[in-house]
Amino acid sequence: MHNNNDKEEIDHAENSCSYEIEERITLSQRILIQLRNKDNYRRFASEILGTAMLMYFICGVSMTPNGNVSLMDHAISAALGIMVIIFMFGPISGAHVNPAVTFGFACVRRIPWMQVSTHFCKHQITRLNFIWPKFKVPIYIVGQVLGAILGTVISQSFYNTHATVVLSVPYQGVPISFIAEVLSAFLFMFLACSVASNAQVTGLFASVAVAASIAMNIIVAGPLSGASMNPARSLAPAIVTGYVKNLWLYLVAPFIGAGLGAGIHYLFTH
């Protein structure tokens, strides 16, 4: 057993060592530690592949040779594609495949901006904790953007059709399209939070609910804004084609809608 003096000495040694370690750990060392984390690679690869598949499904319908694609075709293909992606990558990364969804979950702390991990070292008489952050949100978003670009490029090469056919366009003007994107992202994110917070809604039921919300948003908001709801989905064809007119709308509105959807759901349930 330690007496009070021993305890004070140990506490002092722990505090002194933690300061020394914090001074010695540089940013480059933290990045190297981060790169060794296998979970980060799994989630990163999962979001790349999932978003690439999503863009392949979207582009595959839009780039058909006859070009005769109805709004219902878009809604069904996106909904079925999301169901497949959720089943494939949901257990690995959650299958966000959308930066706005990742942002929305981060706003209500369902996914941490920085996940804290603990590492140990020895210093004289004690072993103590050193805390460093794992940046999860940037890993997800970077993977989603890269995946969307990859899916767009692959689809364009397969169908020999320019990616301009999948550009996000404000059909009814910028103000109405902006509102439509905010509302669509809001509804989708609210549902996503409801599904994620309900332990009884899992597996097939969760994927069906999410797919149905996407299909309905496309049917309702498609004629107004194209119903992107996904910054990566709009950014990828813009990068591939070099056409960035009104791109800001599809980068900003979904984040606003997702943040509001997650926030209001949190207020309703807490």
MODATA-V377906 format. One record per residue. N is the residue number from 1. NEAR is the number of other C-alpha atoms within 8 Angstrom. Layout:
BEGIN
n=N near=NEAR
n=N near=NEAR
END
This chain:
BEGIN
n=1 near=2
n=2 near=6
n=3 near=6
n=4 near=6
n=5 near=7
n=6 near=8
n=7 near=9
n=8 near=8
n=9 near=8
n=10 near=10
n=11 near=8
n=12 near=8
n=13 near=9
n=14 near=11
n=15 near=8
n=16 near=8
n=17 near=9
n=18 near=11
n=19 near=8
n=20 near=8
n=21 near=9
n=22 near=8
n=23 near=7
n=24 near=6
n=25 near=8
n=26 near=7
n=27 near=6
n=28 near=6
n=29 near=8
n=30 near=10
n=31 near=8
n=32 near=8
n=33 near=8
n=34 near=9
n=35 near=8
n=36 near=6
n=37 near=8
n=38 near=7
n=39 near=6
n=40 near=11
n=41 near=8
n=42 near=10
n=43 near=12
n=44 near=11
n=45 near=9
n=46 near=12
n=47 near=17
n=48 near=15
n=49 near=9
n=50 near=14
n=51 near=15
n=52 near=15
n=53 near=12
n=54 near=15
n=55 near=13
n=56 near=12
n=57 near=11
n=58 near=12
n=59 near=13
n=60 near=10
n=61 near=11
n=62 near=11
n=63 near=11
n=64 near=10
n=65 near=5
n=66 near=4
n=67 near=7
n=68 near=5
n=69 near=9
n=70 near=6
n=71 near=9
n=72 near=7
n=73 near=9
n=74 near=13
n=75 near=13
n=76 near=9
n=77 near=11
n=78 near=14
n=79 near=13
n=80 near=9
n=81 near=11
n=82 near=12
n=83 near=12
n=84 near=8
n=85 near=13
n=86 near=11
n=87 near=10
n=88 near=7
n=89 near=13
n=90 near=10
n=91 near=8
n=92 near=9
n=93 near=11
n=94 near=8
n=95 near=13
n=96 near=9
n=97 near=11
n=98 near=13
n=99 near=14
n=100 near=14
n=101 near=11
n=102 near=13
n=103 near=12
n=104 near=16
n=105 near=12
n=106 near=12
n=107 near=10
n=108 near=10
n=109 near=8
n=110 near=7
n=111 near=10
n=112 near=10
n=113 near=9
n=114 near=9
n=115 near=9
n=116 near=8
n=117 near=8
n=118 near=8
n=119 near=7
n=120 near=8
n=121 near=8
n=122 near=8
n=123 near=7
n=124 near=4
n=125 near=6
n=126 near=9
n=127 near=9
n=128 near=9
n=129 near=9
n=130 near=11
n=131 near=8
n=132 near=8
n=133 near=8
n=134 near=9
n=135 near=10
n=136 near=12
n=137 near=13
n=138 near=7
n=139 near=11
n=140 near=13
n=141 near=11
n=142 near=8
n=143 near=12
n=144 near=17
n=145 near=14
n=146 near=9
n=147 near=15
n=148 near=16
n=149 near=13
n=150 near=9
n=151 near=14
n=152 near=16
n=153 near=9
n=154 near=9
n=155 near=12
n=156 near=13
n=157 near=8
n=158 near=6
n=159 near=10
n=160 near=6
n=161 near=7
n=162 near=7
n=163 near=12
n=164 near=7
n=165 near=7
n=166 near=9
n=167 near=9
n=168 near=10
n=169 near=7
n=170 near=11
n=171 near=9
n=172 near=9
n=173 near=7
n=174 near=9
n=175 near=6
n=176 near=10
n=177 near=13
n=178 near=12
n=179 near=9
n=180 near=12
n=181 near=17
n=182 near=15
n=183 near=9
n=184 near=14
n=185 near=17
n=186 near=16
n=187 near=11
n=188 near=13
n=189 near=15
n=190 near=13
n=191 near=11
n=192 near=9
n=193 near=11
n=194 near=9
n=195 near=11
n=196 near=8
n=197 near=6
n=198 near=8
n=199 near=7
n=200 near=4
n=201 near=9
n=202 near=10
n=203 near=7
n=204 near=6
n=205 near=8
n=206 near=10
n=207 near=13
n=208 near=9
n=209 near=9
n=210 near=14
n=211 near=13
n=212 near=9
n=213 near=11
n=214 near=12
n=215 near=12
n=216 near=9
n=217 near=11
n=218 near=13
n=219 near=11
n=220 near=8
n=221 near=13
n=222 near=11
n=223 near=10
n=224 near=13
n=225 near=17
n=226 near=12
n=227 near=13
n=228 near=11
n=229 near=11
n=230 near=12
n=231 near=14
n=232 near=11
n=233 near=12
n=234 near=14
n=235 near=12
n=236 near=12
n=237 near=15
n=238 near=12
n=239 near=10
n=240 near=10
n=241 near=9
n=242 near=7
n=243 near=6
n=244 near=7
n=245 near=5
n=246 near=9
n=247 near=11
n=248 near=7
n=249 near=9
n=250 near=17
n=251 near=12
n=252 near=9
n=253 near=13
n=254 near=17
n=255 near=14
n=256 near=11
n=257 near=16
n=258 near=18
n=259 near=14
n=260 near=10
n=261 near=15
n=262 near=16
n=263 near=11
n=264 near=9
n=265 near=11
n=266 near=9
n=267 near=7
n=268 near=6
n=269 near=5
n=270 near=4
END
